[in-house]
Amino acid sequence: MAIHMKMILLSLVMLLIALEPAFSKKKNILEKLDKQLNKMGLQKLQKFLADIGENAVEIGNNANEIDSNIARIDNNIGDVQNNIGVIQNEIDSNTAHINNNTMDIGTNTMDIGNNADEIDSNKAHIDNNAMDIQNDIGVIQNEIDSNTAHINNNTMDIGTNTLDIGNNTLDIQTLETMGSGSVWFDAVRDSNFDAAGSYRTITYSSIREASSYLGALNTGTGIFTAPLAGTYQFLLQVYKADDVHGVARIQHDGQIVSLIEDRVKSGSTNSATITGTAIVEMQPGQKVWAETKYNLWAGSGRNHFTGVLITPE
């Protein structure tokens, strides 16, 4: 135990020697060391010195490490101070941002309040518009219903009118084919016609007539055959030669219904147009024709035989 204590004391002495620049009382330390050495034998002293040498080397290494650590501590202190500056700058910057954000939050809070008021106002407008739309929809629906009723009525009227048109079409067709004026003709002779003192039926070179009853008057025979029952009117116009009497007549189934004359006085000559007319009731199939006893002269539109249905039966 005593030796161990001695070793500890010697180590402390060597440490003090290594750290001599830090101590000012060197003399006292040496004196204490001398007293300790007198108490120890030479062999022990040698061993003790060897141990001290080793300890001195370790102490030197430790001193170097201490110096290195002190340098590192100084560097770390510098880094810490730099970091403190950087951190402080960041803190100041963040504080400024926080202050700005606080102001922005205040502004945004006001904006939110204003927006809330606008939302409420817009909602009120929307509600009012919704009511107006509902009212407009009601008005439009009423108009649609009214128009639908009109359309339905018009549809019925159109149907009625369609029937009327159909009936009128039938009536028109009936009038065209069976009504007054539905049968008519105008026959013309454009060449001279010789009778030589005996009655001959006049024939014709051309004719205009109702399309519904084509051929009712046969131009080759000069005879008209009634296609419908009713009252007909006939007109005969002929141009007599200048040296003969003018004598012509209209016949209805062999019965004279119109006679026209223009006789020449002795020793005189004259040509003339003579006309005759007749109104005759006829049944389908009955016949009417015109005759002349003496020669007729041709000329533009001088010789006509016309007929028309006045009143159908």
HELIX and SHEET records of a PDB file:
HELIX    1   1 ALA A    2  ALA A   18  1                                  17    
HELIX    2   2 GLU A   20  ALA A   22  5                                   3    
HELIX    3   3 LYS A   26  LYS A   39  1                                  14    
HELIX    4   4 LEU A   42  MET A  178  1                                 137    
HELIX    5   5 SER A  211  TYR A  213  5                                   3    
SHEET    1   A 5 SER A 206  GLU A 209  0                                        
SHEET    2   A 5 TRP A 184  ARG A 189 -1                                        
SHEET    3   A 5 ASN A 303  PRO A 312 -1                                        
SHEET    4   A 5 GLY A 230  LYS A 240 -1                                        
SHEET    5   A 5 ALA A 272  MET A 282 -1                                        
SHEET    1   B 4 ARG A 200  THR A 201  0                                        
SHEET    2   B 4 LYS A 287  THR A 292 -1                                        
SHEET    3   B 4 ILE A 223  THR A 225 -1                                        
SHEET    4   B 4 LEU A 217  ASN A 218 -1                                        
SHEET    1   C 4 ARG A 200  THR A 201  0                                        
SHEET    2   C 4 LYS A 287  THR A 292 -1                                        
SHEET    3   C 4 GLY A 246  HIS A 252 -1                                        
SHEET    4   C 4 GLN A 255  ASP A 262 -1                                        
END                                                                             
